[in-house]
Amino acid sequence: MKKLLRYIYKNLLPARISQSVDVFPCLRMPKVDGLQEKKVLVLSPHPDDDVIGCGGTLCRYHQMGAEIAVVYMTDGRKGNDRYSEDKLVSLRQEEAKRASRILGVDKLIFLDNRDSELSPSRKTITELSAILNDYKPEAVFIPFFMDNHHDHTATSQIFFSAAKSLTSSLCYSYGIWTPLPTSNIVSDITAYLETKNLAIHEHKSQLELIDLAEAARGLSRYYSILNGGNGYAELFIACPLNEYRRLGEALGWRIHP
């Protein structure tokens, strides 16, 4: 049956009808309009993921006068075994605060979920739901659902359940450890690259292990060139909240109580 429906949809329906029954119109488009919202919320699995994945774009939002808040979903205690876990939690919070001031972020929310143990539990869904209801973002930046870290994918699943009370938002999926396989928004961050670089360098505990600044710079350059640019870019997969909900359902996610 599924194969038959797919064949009918692709080959037999007139284009105007296909468009009307397409449940993923924005996700299927090569380019959508975005990056114009005035109230932005970023879900960052760990302190530093926000800067790596969308730091340049957050600078763009700040320059256009948007209000920006970042939620750190875990405490980052597993980020560097040279430190005791409690020490690292405190250290990474201070690093995130300094980096956020550089980017122009207005508000930080640190949740106490343990690094590498994040899951769509009643606690995590309830706490994020309360934040969403209070902040009412026009745009939500979420880790790509296939990003190569347990906490990153869990963040997407938690948002799927927590956002059930939201009426509308534009959802931007961003890559952290896994480059996006596709995109429908290219954000030119050439003018903000050095600001992003300065913010990344505030995460000194993480730079002791890997040169995140060089990795982010190289990936941004690659993204720009592949999309016809000659500078630096961040990529996103954007869609309205209702499409994101359908995507979660297609992936087998379920709304948790």
Buried (B, 14 or more C-beta within 10 A) or exposed (E): EEEEEEEEEEEEEEEEEBEEEBEEBBBEEEEBEBBEBEBBBBBBBBBBBBBBBBBBBBBBBBEEEBBBBBBBBBBBBBBBEEBEBEEBBEBBBEBBBBBBEBBBBEEBBBBEBBBBBBBBBEEBBBBBBEBBEEBEBBBBBBBBBBBEBBBBBBBBBBBBBBBEEBEEBBBBBBBBBEBBEEBBBBBBBBEBBEBBBBBBBBBBBBBEEEEBBEEBBEBBBBBBEEEEBEBBBBBBBBBBBBBBBBBBEEEEBEBBE
